[in-house]
Amino acid sequence: MPLQSVLNGAKQCQVLTKRTRQHCKNPAAYGCVSCRMHGAHKSRNVLRGVNHPQYRNGERTRESDEEHRKSSTILLTLRDIGDHIKLFNGDYTRGRKPKGYVKYDMNDPEQLALAILATLREPGNT
Ligand SMILES: [Zn+2]
């Protein structure tokens, strides 16, 4: 009996099997013409970027994600400085911290200076 995904219209593997000389009846792997047994290889066959069927508008690019990560890191460091000088009532920020975020020890003046330097952006960036 065929798999449920094949009954629901999933693409089937188009490879002829060696043993029976018939078409393989497994569902094709995502983005591939063959199944997992017959040479589906995701990194070579799956469409990427603009060619991908789920590509929408390109608003989220690696560059924009990197920019967002940098901004989040700076904002979090500013929050830490504000917490240190008791500017805020709460003492936590929700969610996962962005990659590249370093928690500075604000009681150490050298670390505090590093934190302030980390919040400065390069000239030319908005
Ligand atoms: Zn197959």
Residues whose N, C-alpha, C, O or C-beta is under 5 A from the ligand:
A	BS01	ZN	C13 V15 C24 N26 C35 M37 H38
